[in-house]
Amino acid sequence: MNFFSNSLVYFIKKPLIPIYVAIMSLVYCIIMVFNPLKMLAKYYTSFISDEIGDTVIMFSKTVYNYTNIPYILLGILITAVVLALLSSLLFSGYMNIIHLTVKRIKTDFSHFLNGLKKGFFRCTLVFFQLYLSLLLFIGFIPLAFTPFFILRNSVTEAGHDTTVVYILLAVLIFIIIAIFILIYMNFMFKFPSIFHFSKYPIEKANAAVNARYWRTFGKVTLLLLFLAGVLFIMFQIENKVLEFLIGFILYTVYFSFFAVFPFYNFDKLIEPYRVNN
């Protein structure tokens, strides 16, 4: 509860934190209003329907051809580089503001510029690793589900009970969710560590996570479950105006806390690893 009460104090005393997120949320909500992917996703409402199964099998056979793999990897690499540069340009200065606010230090625009100067290159490297991991993971998820759909079709055609097959599906989904959480855990403290330490920030971030691994895992799981809840709510809204208004409010509130969360928690974990810089 201290995190939420202290975060409210941060937002009141440092309105730049929610305002900056609100600007990003506004841009995102405008894009999502005109995003056709949501309509396509709703068309395939059942993940285990015949249509999506055949689509995944056909997609995997067509796209994940050995001749296409190098181009897929190259596209992922280029996308990760571009996203890393843009993200670092937008957020490295903002992260320095959060870092100083959590440490109860008064900030102004010069600290935003100092954050760009101090953290741009390091943040770019971490963002690149993060996006590369996520894009590789997400990009090959259809390939992971292909054996399930092939097995399900074979079992259905043979007239056998499909209970075991769907248990395997549940296990596969659980593994995917766990990997996603672990990817986030691997990177969440690297950004605050960059601004805390001038030497070996990545090593100290890993040490901080390992010091209280399961407690951190639980907090991250709850945080991402809240995000899943927000996305589910947004997915159910049909009215474009309502989607824009509710999305703007929910994303602004959630990602304001989301941005402060790793900095606040990292500050509590690093006592054994503090150094004078």
N, C-alpha and C positions, 0 to 999 in steps of 0.2 A: 504493500500500500504506500510505502514511502516514495516509491518511484512515481506513482500517479500524482500524489500530493505535491511533490517537488516539481514535477513536470508542469503542473498548473502554475506554480510560482514562476518557473522559467518563461512560460508563455506570456504571463502578465508583465513581467519585468523586461522581457526581450521579445516583443511582438514580431520581430523579424523572423523568428523561427517558424511560427505558423503562417505568416504572410508569404514567406518564400515558398513554403509547401503549397499554399493556396494558389499561387501563380502557376505552379507546375500542375496542380489538380485541375485548374481551369483549362489549361491547354489539353490535358489528357481527356477531360470530359467532352470537350469540343470534338476531339478526334473520334472518341467512342460513339458519339451520337451519329456520325456518318460512317461508322465502321461496319462493313458488310459481314464480317466474320461472326458477329453475334447472331445474325439471322441464319447463317449457315449452321452454326452450332445448335441452334434451336431446332433446325430441320432434323438433325440427327439427335433427337432427344434421348434415345436409348443407346447407351454405349455398347450394349451387347446385341443390338438388333442385327438382322441379316444384312441390311444395307451397309452399315458401318464396317461390319466384318469383312464383307467382300471388297469394300473400298480399301481397307487397310492391307489386305492381301495383295490386291492389284497394285496399290501404291508402293508396297515394299518390293514387289517383283520388278516394277518399272524404274523406281527411283534408286533403290539400293543395289543397282547393277554395279559390278566391279569397275566398269568403265566410268561410272558417274561418281564413285567415291572420292577420287582426287578433287573433282570440281566442288563437291559438297564440302569437303574439308577446307578447300581454299576459300569458298564463300563464307564459311563459318569464321575462318581466321580473319578475313577482311572485315566482316561485320563486327567481330569482337574488338578489333583495333579502332574502328570508327566510333563505336559506342563507348569504348574506354576513354578516348580523347574527349568526346563530348561530355561524358559524365564527370570526368575530372575537372573540366573547364567550368561546369555548372555547379559542382558540389564541393570541390576541395576547399574553397574559401568559406563556404557555408558550414562545412564540418569544423573548421577552425573556430567559427562563432559558437557552435554548440559546445565544442571542447572547452572553451574559455568560460562559457556561461555555466556549465556544470561545475567548474572550479571556482565559481562565484567571482569571476573577474569581469569588470566592466568592459564592454566592447563598443567599437564603432566601425565605420566602413573601412578604416585602415587595416583592421584585423582580418577583414574579408580578403583584402589584397595580399596581406601577409600570408594568409592561408594558401592562396594561389601560388605565391612564391615558394613557400615552404613545402607544400604537399602535392603540387600538381604532378610532378614526375612520379613520385612514389604511389600516389593514388591512381595514376594512370596504369601503372604496373599491376596493382591489386585489382582494379576494375577489369583489366584485360584478362587476368587469370579467372576472375569471377564469371565474366561473360563467356569466356571460352569453355569453362566447365559447364555452365548452364546450357549453352547452345549445343554442345556435343551431347549432353544428357537428353535435352528435349528433342533434338534432331533425330535421335535414334530410338526414341520411345516407340514409334510405330513398328519398328523392326522387332522390338521386344514383345509386342502383342501379337505379332503375326503367327508364331507357333500356337498360341492359345486359340486363335480363330480357326486355324487349320485343324487342330485337334477337336475343337467343338463341332465343326462341320462333319468330321469323320464319325464322331460318336453319335451325333444326331442322325446321320444317314444310316448308321448301323442299328438304330433304334435302342441304344443303351441309355442308362440313366446318366444325366449330365451333372449330377451333384458334385462329384469329385472334380470335374472340369472347372466349375465355378468356384470351388474352394481354391483351386490353383490360381484362378483369376484374382481372388481376394488377396492371396499371398503376394502375387505379383504387384498389385496396386499398393499393398502395404510396403513392399520393398522400395517402390518408386517414391512414395511419400517420405520414407525414412532417408533415402539418399538425398532428396531435396533438402530435408532438414539439416542433414550433415554437411551439405555444401554450404548452406547459409551459416551454420555454426563455424565452419572453417574460415569464413571471411569476415564475420560480423565485427570481431574485435581488432582486425588488422587496421581498419581505418582510424579508430581512436588511438591505437598504439602509435601510428605514424606521427600524431601530434603530441603524444606524451613523451616519446623517446626519440632521440636523434640517432642512437646506435641500436642495432638489432631489434627493430620494432616488431618484425614478423615473429621472431623467436619468442619474444616476450608476450606477444598476443597468444601464441600457441600455449605457452606455459600458463597463462592466466586461465585459458579455457580448461586445460587439463587439471588445474588445481581444484576446480569445482565442476567437473564435467557433467554429471547427471543433473545437478541443479540447473546448470545453464541449459542443458538439453530440454528440461521440463519447461523452462521459461520460453525458450525459442519455439517449442511445440505449441504452447498456448498462444503465443504471438501470431504464429502462422495460421493457427486454427481461426483466430479472429479475422485474419485476412481472408481466409476461405469463406467465412460467414459473410463478410462484406461483399465479396465477389458474387456469392450465391444470391444475396438480396438484390444486387444490381442486375443479375441475370434474369430475375423474375419480373422486372419492371418493363412494361410494354410502352408506356407513354414516354415520348422523347423528352418533353419538357420536364416531367417528373424525374426521369432518369438523370437528366443533367443536374437538376437542383439537389436531389438526394445524393447523387454521386459526388458532387462538389463538396457537400458538407461531410459525408462519410470519409472520403479520401483525405480531405484536409485534416480532420481530427485524427484519423488513424495514422497517417504517415507523419504527422507532427510528433506523436508519441513514438512511432517506429524509428524516426531519425534520432531521437534523444536516447532511446533504449540502450543501444550498445555503448554509448559514451558514458551514460550514468552507471551502468553495471560494470563496465571496464574500470572505472574510477574506484569502484569498491573492491575489485579483484587484484589490483596491481600493487598493493602495499608491500609485498615481499620483493617486488621487482623495480621499485622506484629508484631512480638515480638522479643525480644533479646533472643537468644538461647546460 
